[in-house]
Amino acid sequence: MNYPTPHIKATPSDFGQTVLMPGDPLRSKFIAENFLENPVLVNNVRGVQGYTGTYKGVRVSVMASGMGIPSIGIYSYELFNIFGVRNIMRIGSAGAIHPELHLRDIVVAQGACTDSNFAHHYHLDGTFAPIASYEMLRKAVSSCEEVGANYRVGNILSSDNFYGDEEGLPEVMGDVSSWKKMGVLAIEMEAAGLYMTAARWSGNALCICTISDHLLTGECLSADERQTSFRQMMEVALETAVKLEK
């Protein structure tokens, strides 16, 4: 496949070695405008905004992934294979299912369980365990400690479903006891696909999420609170990107 692709109208030189991937294109724009120096819009196909600028002298890109494993699977595949990106960090929100997690805490996903069948197309004779890049994880934990974040490292669930069989109720509001008893910390929708794509194509991947709602207590952040609370996660991700260049 040559560039531009059907999804990214850019060249390899347009991207830094590390790409931050929020799900929301508007959050990509927010990060570029509030954290990066001299950000340049390098992609806007389908409104999936991608920017490249510098942070503390390090060239960093930020581009949206959309929602769900199939979407992040497309963008991460193309970034790794077509555009020469080495590190992708998903940064987003997650719903807590661990009693010791609180709103605004950060979860660094060491591993990502999933109810998706995404691994099927790799023709594996068994069950694949999607895990993060240890080097990225180690540097992210260091960044969390430096900025004073409340964080926890562990396993998360990447679910294919937001709305389940019960009409009007999000899937994540259903029975999470089976995952909870296995020590899974939180639920989101992309990390496992990113980790599998990185494993297959020799890239590095990590997911960092802010707890935006708690499925055991019913607590949740408002839209305005999410905007403020997510800034610390963005800072952690950018500091990690700087460390990856050293």
PASEBA-1860 file (N, C-alpha, C; in nm, 3 decimals):
! residues 246
1> MNYPTPHI> 0.085/-0.120/0.000/0.000/0.000/0.000/0.088/0.125/0.000 ~ 0.053/0.218/-0.084/0.126/0.344/-0.091/0.052/0.453/-0.016 ~ 0.118/0.565/0.005/0.052/0.679/0.067/0.026/0.783/-0.040 ~ -0.079/0.865/-0.023/-0.174/0.860/0.089/-0.261/0.735/0.082 ~ -0.312/0.693/0.199/-0.402/0.579/0.207/-0.546/0.629/0.198 ~ -0.644/0.540/0.195/-0.783/0.587/0.195/-0.822/0.661/0.322 ~ -0.740/0.652/0.427/-0.777/0.708/0.557/-0.683/0.817/0.606 ~ -0.562/0.822/0.553/-0.463/0.921/0.598/-0.398/0.985/0.476
9> KATPSDFG> -0.424/1.113/0.457/-0.365/1.187/0.346/-0.243/1.262/0.398 ~ -0.129/1.193/0.397/-0.006/1.249/0.451/0.111/1.170/0.394 ~ 0.232/1.208/0.436/0.351/1.134/0.401/0.421/1.092/0.531 ~ 0.512/0.995/0.525/0.580/0.952/0.648/0.649/1.065/0.722 ~ 0.702/1.161/0.650/0.773/1.272/0.715/0.680/1.365/0.793 ~ 0.549/1.349/0.773/0.453/1.435/0.843/0.433/1.394/0.989 ~ 0.474/1.271/1.025/0.448/1.220/1.159/0.576/1.207/1.241 ~ 0.562/1.229/1.372/0.670/1.199/1.464/0.677/1.049/1.489
17> QTVLMPGD> 0.778/1.005/1.560/0.793/0.863/1.591/0.688/0.815/1.691 ~ 0.632/0.908/1.768/0.528/0.874/1.865/0.400/0.948/1.831 ~ 0.289/0.874/1.828/0.157/0.932/1.800/0.066/0.906/1.919 ~ 0.007/1.012/1.972/-0.096/1.001/2.074/-0.230/0.986/2.003 ~ -0.314/0.890/2.050/-0.441/0.865/1.982/-0.560/0.871/2.077 ~ -0.621/0.988/2.090/-0.752/0.994/2.156/-0.857/0.942/2.058 ~ -0.972/0.904/2.109/-1.077/0.860/2.018/-1.140/0.976/1.942 ~ -1.155/1.088/2.008/-1.229/1.203/1.958/-1.140/1.298/1.877
25> PLRSKFIA> -1.175/1.329/1.752/-1.096/1.426/1.674/-1.086/1.563/1.740 ~ -1.189/1.605/1.811/-1.184/1.735/1.877/-1.085/1.734/1.994 ~ -1.067/1.618/2.057/-0.967/1.609/2.163/-0.826/1.613/2.102 ~ -0.811/1.558/1.983/-0.684/1.568/1.912/-0.651/1.715/1.886 ~ -0.749/1.789/1.842/-0.731/1.932/1.817/-0.698/2.007/1.946 ~ -0.766/1.970/2.055/-0.741/2.035/2.184/-0.597/2.014/2.230 ~ -0.548/1.891/2.218/-0.410/1.862/2.259/-0.312/1.942/2.175 ~ -0.334/1.944/2.045/-0.243/2.016/1.956/-0.238/2.164/1.990
33> ENFLENPV> -0.354/2.223/2.015/-0.360/2.368/2.037/-0.314/2.408/2.177 ~ -0.324/2.318/2.274/-0.294/2.354/2.412/-0.161/2.301/2.465 ~ -0.103/2.204/2.396/0.020/2.145/2.446/0.137/2.149/2.347 ~ 0.109/2.144/2.219/0.216/2.137/2.120/0.258/2.276/2.072 ~ 0.386/2.290/2.044/0.437/2.412/1.982/0.432/2.396/1.831 ~ 0.384/2.500/1.764/0.377/2.504/1.617/0.308/2.381/1.559 ~ 0.189/2.348/1.606/0.120/2.231/1.551/0.073/2.254/1.408 ~ 0.087/2.150/1.327/0.047/2.155/1.186/-0.053/2.044/1.161
41> LVNNVRGV> -0.166/2.076/1.097/-0.265/1.975/1.061/-0.208/1.891/0.946 ~ -0.187/1.762/0.970/-0.128/1.676/0.868/-0.229/1.578/0.808 ~ -0.345/1.563/0.872/-0.450/1.476/0.817/-0.586/1.524/0.862 ~ -0.682/1.519/0.769/-0.819/1.552/0.806/-0.919/1.471/0.724 ~ -0.875/1.355/0.673/-0.964/1.267/0.600/-1.074/1.218/0.694 ~ -1.199/1.228/0.651/-1.316/1.190/0.731/-1.325/1.269/0.861 ~ -1.258/1.382/0.867/-1.260/1.464/0.987/-1.177/1.407/1.101 ~ -1.095/1.306/1.072/-1.007/1.247/1.174/-0.879/1.329/1.178
49> QGYTGTYK> -0.881/1.429/1.264/-0.774/1.528/1.264/-0.644/1.472/1.322 ~ -0.535/1.496/1.248/-0.403/1.459/1.294/-0.311/1.579/1.288 ~ -0.234/1.601/1.394/-0.145/1.716/1.403/-0.005/1.669/1.441 ~ 0.094/1.744/1.398/0.231/1.722/1.442/0.290/1.855/1.488 ~ 0.354/1.852/1.602/0.422/1.969/1.656/0.535/1.923/1.745 ~ 0.579/2.009/1.834/0.684/1.970/1.927/0.638/1.992/2.070 ~ 0.692/1.909/2.159/0.667/1.921/2.302/0.802/1.905/2.371 ~ 0.846/2.012/2.437/0.978/2.013/2.502/1.088/1.974/2.404
57> GVRVSVMA> 1.072/2.023/2.282/1.173/2.002/2.179/1.163/1.870/2.105 ~ 1.068/1.785/2.143/1.052/1.654/2.080/0.933/1.658/1.984 ~ 0.953/1.606/1.865/0.847/1.604/1.764/0.745/1.496/1.799 ~ 0.620/1.536/1.817/0.514/1.445/1.859/0.392/1.469/1.770 ~ 0.321/1.360/1.739/0.196/1.372/1.662/0.079/1.329/1.749 ~ -0.037/1.380/1.716/-0.160/1.340/1.783/-0.268/1.326/1.678 ~ -0.334/1.210/1.672/-0.438/1.187/1.572/-0.546/1.098/1.631 ~ -0.669/1.128/1.600/-0.782/1.052/1.653/-0.785/0.911/1.598
65> SGMGIPSI> -0.844/0.820/1.675/-0.858/0.681/1.632/-1.001/0.644/1.597 ~ -1.097/0.729/1.633/-1.236/0.687/1.624/-1.270/0.593/1.737 ~ -1.389/0.533/1.730/-1.436/0.445/1.838/-1.429/0.299/1.798 ~ -1.380/0.215/1.887/-1.384/0.072/1.868/-1.258/0.013/1.809 ~ -1.243/-0.117/1.827/-1.125/-0.189/1.780/-1.108/-0.184/1.628 ~ -1.212/-0.203/1.547/-1.191/-0.196/1.402/-1.134/-0.062/1.357 ~ -1.179/0.048/1.418/-1.131/0.179/1.377/-0.985/0.200/1.416 ~ -0.950/0.173/1.541/-0.810/0.192/1.581/-0.721/0.090/1.511
73> GIYSYELF> -0.777/-0.025/1.473/-0.700/-0.124/1.398/-0.657/-0.071/1.263 ~ -0.745/0.001/1.195/-0.713/0.059/1.065/-0.604/0.166/1.078 ~ -0.625/0.261/1.169/-0.531/0.373/1.179/-0.395/0.328/1.231 ~ -0.393/0.238/1.329/-0.264/0.193/1.381/-0.189/0.110/1.277 ~ -0.260/0.026/1.202/-0.195/-0.051/1.095/-0.125/0.042/0.996 ~ -0.198/0.143/0.952/-0.140/0.233/0.852/-0.026/0.316/0.909 ~ -0.039/0.361/1.033/0.069/0.439/1.093/0.195/0.355/1.109 ~ 0.181/0.231/1.154/0.297/0.144/1.172/0.359/0.104/1.038
81> NIFGVRNI> 0.275/0.065/0.942/0.324/0.003/0.820/0.350/0.099/0.704 ~ 0.275/0.206/0.697/0.286/0.297/0.583/0.361/0.424/0.618 ~ 0.344/0.472/0.741/0.398/0.603/0.777/0.517/0.596/0.873 ~ 0.562/0.477/0.906/0.686/0.461/0.981/0.681/0.501/1.127 ~ 0.561/0.510/1.183/0.548/0.543/1.326/0.593/0.423/1.410 ~ 0.661/0.448/1.520/0.710/0.340/1.604/0.629/0.321/1.732 ~ 0.574/0.429/1.785/0.506/0.422/1.914/0.366/0.485/1.903 ~ 0.264/0.413/1.948/0.128/0.468/1.952/0.074/0.456/2.093
89> MRIGSAGA> 0.027/0.568/2.148/-0.035/0.570/2.280/-0.182/0.606/2.268 ~ -0.268/0.513/2.302/-0.410/0.548/2.313/-0.429/0.624/2.443 ~ -0.497/0.737/2.436/-0.532/0.815/2.555/-0.682/0.842/2.550 ~ -0.752/0.798/2.653/-0.897/0.813/2.648/-0.960/0.796/2.785 ~ -1.088/0.765/2.783/-1.163/0.747/2.907/-1.193/0.599/2.927 ~ -1.223/0.565/3.052/-1.259/0.427/3.085/-1.355/0.427/3.202 ~ -1.436/0.322/3.209/-1.527/0.304/3.320/-1.468/0.207/3.420 ~ -1.453/0.248/3.544/-1.390/0.165/3.647/-1.482/0.052/3.691
97> IHPELHLR> -1.422/-0.067/3.716/-1.496/-0.176/3.778/-1.417/-0.232/3.898 ~ -1.315/-0.157/3.940/-1.235/-0.195/4.056/-1.272/-0.103/4.172 ~ -1.300/-0.157/4.290/-1.350/-0.075/4.402/-1.249/0.029/4.452 ~ -1.120/0.009/4.427/-1.020/0.104/4.477/-0.985/0.213/4.377 ~ -1.050/0.212/4.261/-1.032/0.320/4.165/-1.134/0.430/4.190 ~ -1.095/0.553/4.157/-1.181/0.668/4.177/-1.185/0.752/4.051 ~ -1.286/0.837/4.042/-1.295/0.930/3.929/-1.166/1.012/3.920 ~ -1.120/1.032/3.798/-0.999/1.109/3.764/-0.869/1.029/3.784
105> DIVVAQGA> -0.876/0.910/3.842/-0.756/0.827/3.849/-0.713/0.789/3.708 ~ -0.585/0.759/3.693/-0.532/0.715/3.564/-0.503/0.566/3.571 ~ -0.542/0.495/3.466/-0.512/0.353/3.453/-0.412/0.336/3.339 ~ -0.301/0.272/3.370/-0.202/0.238/3.269/-0.221/0.090/3.238 ~ -0.260/0.059/3.115/-0.304/-0.077/3.081/-0.188/-0.168/3.046 ~ -0.150/-0.250/3.142/-0.044/-0.348/3.119/-0.090/-0.454/3.020 ~ -0.217/-0.492/3.030/-0.276/-0.589/2.940/-0.418/-0.549/2.906 ~ -0.474/-0.608/2.800/-0.609/-0.573/2.758/-0.686/-0.700/2.720
113> CTDSNFAH> -0.776/-0.742/2.809/-0.869/-0.849/2.776/-0.967/-0.796/2.670 ~ -1.039/-0.886/2.606/-1.139/-0.838/2.511/-1.247/-0.943/2.487 ~ -1.366/-0.896/2.452/-1.472/-0.985/2.407/-1.483/-0.980/2.255 ~ -1.386/-0.916/2.190/-1.383/-0.904/2.044/-1.324/-1.030/1.981 ~ -1.357/-1.053/1.855/-1.301/-1.163/1.777/-1.189/-1.113/1.686 ~ -1.132/-0.998/1.718/-1.031/-0.934/1.633/-0.911/-1.024/1.608 ~ -0.871/-1.101/1.708/-0.751/-1.187/1.694/-0.772/-1.301/1.596 ~ -0.898/-1.328/1.560/-0.927/-1.443/1.473/-0.853/-1.434/1.340
121> HYHLDGTF> -0.841/-1.312/1.286/-0.781/-1.301/1.152/-0.630/-1.322/1.152 ~ -0.570/-1.340/1.271/-0.428/-1.373/1.277/-0.404/-1.525/1.271 ~ -0.512/-1.603/1.266/-0.503/-1.749/1.249/-0.420/-1.815/1.359 ~ -0.449/-1.781/1.482/-0.375/-1.834/1.596/-0.444/-1.960/1.650 ~ -0.366/-2.059/1.681/-0.420/-2.183/1.736/-0.422/-2.174/1.888 ~ -0.501/-2.083/1.940/-0.507/-2.061/2.084/-0.558/-1.921/2.113 ~ -0.535/-1.875/2.234/-0.581/-1.743/2.278/-0.462/-1.650/2.296 ~ -0.464/-1.539/2.225/-0.355/-1.441/2.233/-0.381/-1.344/2.349
129> APIASYEM> -0.276/-1.309/2.423/-0.288/-1.215/2.535/-0.228/-1.081/2.494 ~ -0.311/-0.981/2.462/-0.260/-0.851/2.418/-0.198/-0.774/2.536 ~ -0.072/-0.736/2.523/-0.003/-0.663/2.629/0.064/-0.539/2.572 ~ 0.093/-0.445/2.661/0.158/-0.319/2.624/0.307/-0.340/2.605 ~ 0.368/-0.242/2.539/0.514/-0.234/2.533/0.566/-0.205/2.673 ~ 0.655/-0.288/2.723/0.707/-0.267/2.858/0.783/-0.135/2.868 ~ 0.859/-0.102/2.765/0.938/0.022/2.770/0.846/0.143/2.779 ~ 0.736/0.143/2.702/0.641/0.253/2.709/0.572/0.255/2.845
137> LRKAVSSC> 0.535/0.137/2.894/0.466/0.129/3.023/0.556/0.181/3.135 ~ 0.681/0.139/3.133/0.775/0.182/3.238/0.791/0.334/3.239 ~ 0.803/0.391/3.122/0.822/0.537/3.113/0.693/0.611/3.150 ~ 0.579/0.552/3.118/0.451/0.615/3.154/0.431/0.616/3.306 ~ 0.468/0.508/3.371/0.459/0.503/3.517/0.550/0.608/3.579 ~ 0.669/0.623/3.526/0.761/0.726/3.574/0.700/0.865/3.556 ~ 0.634/0.886/3.442/0.570/1.016/3.415/0.455/1.041/3.511 ~ 0.377/0.937/3.541/0.267/0.950/3.638/0.319/0.996/3.773
145> EEVGANYR> 0.429/0.937/3.815/0.486/0.972/3.945/0.540/1.115/3.945 ~ 0.600/1.156/3.834/0.656/1.290/3.825/0.550/1.399/3.832 ~ 0.433/1.373/3.771/0.327/1.475/3.772/0.234/1.461/3.891 ~ 0.257/1.361/3.975/0.175/1.342/4.094/0.038/1.284/4.068 ~ 0.026/1.203/3.965/-0.104/1.145/3.931/-0.138/1.028/4.021 ~ -0.266/1.012/4.051/-0.314/0.891/4.114/-0.334/0.788/4.003 ~ -0.259/0.681/4.007/-0.263/0.587/3.896/-0.259/0.443/3.947 ~ -0.300/0.353/3.859/-0.292/0.210/3.887/-0.256/0.140/3.757
153> VGNILSSD> -0.167/0.042/3.766/-0.125/-0.037/3.651/-0.192/-0.174/3.658 ~ -0.246/-0.222/3.546/-0.308/-0.354/3.549/-0.380/-0.387/3.421 ~ -0.476/-0.476/3.432/-0.550/-0.529/3.319/-0.680/-0.451/3.298 ~ -0.714/-0.431/3.171/-0.841/-0.367/3.138/-0.918/-0.457/3.041 ~ -1.042/-0.419/3.013/-1.125/-0.490/2.916/-1.156/-0.398/2.799 ~ -1.125/-0.443/2.679/-1.165/-0.372/2.557/-1.289/-0.439/2.503 ~ -1.402/-0.375/2.521/-1.530/-0.435/2.481/-1.571/-0.390/2.341 ~ -1.633/-0.480/2.267/-1.688/-0.446/2.136/-1.821/-0.374/2.147
161> NFYGDEEG> -1.884/-0.383/2.264/-2.020/-0.331/2.278/-2.028/-0.218/2.380 ~ -2.100/-0.114/2.342/-2.134/-0.010/2.438/-2.280/-0.028/2.480 ~ -2.367/-0.048/2.380/-2.508/-0.077/2.410/-2.530/-0.227/2.398 ~ -2.590/-0.284/2.502/-2.611/-0.428/2.504/-2.753/-0.467/2.470 ~ -2.790/-0.586/2.511/-2.919/-0.643/2.475/-3.035/-0.579/2.552 ~ -3.003/-0.521/2.668/-3.108/-0.455/2.745/-3.133/-0.317/2.688 ~ -3.252/-0.293/2.641/-3.284/-0.170/2.570/-3.254/-0.046/2.654 ~ -3.177/0.044/2.596/-3.150/0.173/2.659/-3.037/0.172/2.760
169> LPEVMGDV> -2.981/0.055/2.789/-2.874/0.048/2.888/-2.740/0.019/2.821 ~ -2.636/0.095/2.855/-2.504/0.063/2.802/-2.462/-0.077/2.844 ~ -2.390/-0.144/2.757/-2.339/-0.278/2.787/-2.259/-0.277/2.917 ~ -2.181/-0.170/2.936/-2.095/-0.166/3.054/-2.174/-0.150/3.183 ~ -2.303/-0.122/3.173/-2.384/-0.112/3.293/-2.443/-0.250/3.331 ~ -2.413/-0.351/3.250/-2.462/-0.485/3.278/-2.376/-0.555/3.382 ~ -2.373/-0.687/3.376/-2.301/-0.766/3.475/-2.151/-0.764/3.446 ~ -2.075/-0.697/3.531/-1.930/-0.691/3.514/-1.859/-0.777/3.620
177> SSWKKMGV> -1.935/-0.856/3.694/-1.878/-0.929/3.807/-1.773/-1.031/3.762 ~ -1.793/-1.092/3.645/-1.697/-1.192/3.599/-1.560/-1.131/3.572 ~ -1.560/-1.012/3.512/-1.434/-0.942/3.485/-1.375/-0.886/3.614 ~ -1.460/-0.835/3.698/-1.416/-0.777/3.825/-1.345/-0.882/3.911 ~ -1.399/-1.002/3.917/-1.341/-1.106/4.003/-1.203/-1.149/3.953 ~ -1.173/-1.122/3.824/-1.042/-1.154/3.767/-0.943/-1.038/3.780 ~ -0.984/-0.934/3.853/-0.894/-0.823/3.879/-0.885/-0.720/3.769 ~ -0.976/-0.726/3.670/-0.978/-0.626/3.563/-1.016/-0.491/3.623
185> LAIEMEAA> -0.943/-0.388/3.585/-0.960/-0.257/3.649/-1.073/-0.174/3.588 ~ -1.084/-0.176/3.455/-1.174/-0.081/3.389/-1.209/-0.132/3.250 ~ -1.309/-0.069/3.190/-1.357/-0.107/3.057/-1.344/0.010/2.960 ~ -1.291/-0.018/2.842/-1.288/0.079/2.732/-1.309/0.001/2.603 ~ -1.273/0.055/2.485/-1.314/-0.011/2.362/-1.206/-0.025/2.254 ~ -1.081/0.008/2.284/-0.982/0.008/2.177/-0.850/-0.063/2.206 ~ -0.805/-0.067/2.328/-0.666/-0.105/2.359/-0.625/-0.241/2.305 ~ -0.710/-0.342/2.319/-0.671/-0.476/2.275/-0.639/-0.480/2.126
193> GLYMTAAR> -0.718/-0.410/2.046/-0.691/-0.405/1.902/-0.560/-0.336/1.871 ~ -0.532/-0.228/1.943/-0.405/-0.157/1.925/-0.288/-0.247/1.964 ~ -0.299/-0.317/2.076/-0.190/-0.403/2.122/-0.164/-0.517/2.025 ~ -0.271/-0.574/1.969/-0.253/-0.683/1.873/-0.189/-0.634/1.743 ~ -0.232/-0.518/1.697/-0.174/-0.463/1.575/-0.027/-0.432/1.594 ~ 0.007/-0.375/1.709/0.147/-0.345/1.738/0.230/-0.473/1.745 ~ 0.176/-0.578/1.807/0.249/-0.704/1.817/0.275/-0.764/1.679 ~ 0.175/-0.761/1.594/0.187/-0.821/1.461/0.287/-0.747/1.373
201> WSGNALCI> 0.292/-0.615/1.386/0.373/-0.535/1.294/0.492/-0.470/1.363 ~ 0.536/-0.529/1.474/0.660/-0.489/1.543/0.661/-0.343/1.585 ~ 0.545/-0.293/1.625/0.537/-0.158/1.680/0.531/-0.162/1.831 ~ 0.523/-0.046/1.891/0.512/-0.033/2.036/0.380/0.037/2.069 ~ 0.309/-0.013/2.169/0.178/0.044/2.200/0.152/0.047/2.349 ~ 0.074/0.146/2.389/0.034/0.161/2.528/-0.100/0.233/2.533 ~ -0.183/0.196/2.629/-0.309/0.264/2.653/-0.307/0.326/2.792 ~ -0.337/0.456/2.798/-0.349/0.529/2.924/-0.489/0.589/2.928
209> CTISDHLL> -0.564/0.559/3.031/-0.702/0.609/3.039/-0.728/0.682/3.171 ~ -0.813/0.781/3.164/-0.864/0.848/3.283/-1.000/0.789/3.318 ~ -1.022/0.760/3.445/-1.152/0.708/3.488/-1.254/0.822/3.483 ~ -1.350/0.808/3.394/-1.453/0.910/3.375/-1.584/0.873/3.442 ~ -1.602/0.744/3.469/-1.722/0.700/3.540/-1.691/0.569/3.612 ~ -1.769/0.541/3.714/-1.746/0.420/3.795/-1.871/0.334/3.787 ~ -1.854/0.214/3.732/-1.969/0.129/3.706/-2.023/0.062/3.831 ~ -1.945/0.063/3.938/-1.993/0.003/4.063/-2.071/0.104/4.148
217> TGECLSAD> -2.036/0.230/4.138/-2.099/0.333/4.223/-2.195/0.422/4.146 ~ -2.184/0.424/4.013/-2.268/0.512/3.932/-2.216/0.653/3.921 ~ -2.100/0.684/3.982/-2.042/0.818/3.971/-1.993/0.842/3.828 ~ -1.999/0.968/3.786/-1.947/1.001/3.654/-1.910/1.149/3.648 ~ -1.818/1.181/3.558/-1.777/1.319/3.537/-1.866/1.384/3.432 ~ -1.889/1.512/3.447/-1.961/1.587/3.346/-1.869/1.614/3.228 ~ -1.923/1.664/3.119/-1.842/1.696/3.001/-1.734/1.798/3.035 ~ -1.771/1.900/3.113/-1.674/2.003/3.150/-1.566/1.946/3.241
225> ERQTSFRQ> -1.605/1.860/3.333/-1.507/1.799/3.423/-1.411/1.708/3.348 ~ -1.460/1.640/3.247/-1.373/1.555/3.166/-1.265/1.639/3.097 ~ -1.305/1.754/3.047/-1.209/1.841/2.979/-1.095/1.878/3.072 ~ -1.127/1.913/3.195/-1.024/1.953/3.291/-0.944/1.833/3.340 ~ -1.013/1.724/3.372/-0.949/1.608/3.432/-0.854/1.539/3.335 ~ -0.886/1.540/3.207/-0.805/1.469/3.110/-0.671/1.537/3.082 ~ -0.655/1.661/3.127/-0.530/1.732/3.101/-0.410/1.659/3.164 ~ -0.430/1.602/3.282/-0.319/1.533/3.347/-0.277/1.409/3.267
233> MMEVALET> -0.375/1.336/3.214/-0.345/1.221/3.130/-0.269/1.263/3.005 ~ -0.309/1.374/2.946/-0.240/1.425/2.828/-0.095/1.460/2.860 ~ -0.075/1.521/2.976/0.060/1.557/3.018/0.144/1.432/3.040 ~ 0.086/1.330/3.102/0.158/1.204/3.123/0.200/1.144/2.989 ~ 0.109/1.143/2.893/0.139/1.086/2.762/0.250/1.164/2.691 ~ 0.244/1.296/2.698/0.346/1.378/2.632/0.482/1.363/2.700 ~ 0.482/1.357/2.832/0.609/1.336/2.903/0.667/1.198/2.867 ~ 0.581/1.101/2.849/0.626/0.967/2.809/0.686/0.973/2.668
241> AVKLEK> 0.623/1.049/2.579/0.677/1.063/2.443/0.817/1.124/2.445 ~ 0.838/1.219/2.533/0.971/1.281/2.546/1.072/1.177/2.594 ~ 1.033/1.098/2.692/1.124/0.994/2.745/1.160/0.891/2.639 ~ 1.068/0.862/2.549/1.094/0.763/2.445/1.200/0.808/2.345 ~ 1.226/0.938/2.341/1.328/0.992/2.250/1.466/0.990/2.313 ~ 1.475/0.963/2.443/1.602/0.970/2.512/1.671/0.834/2.517
END
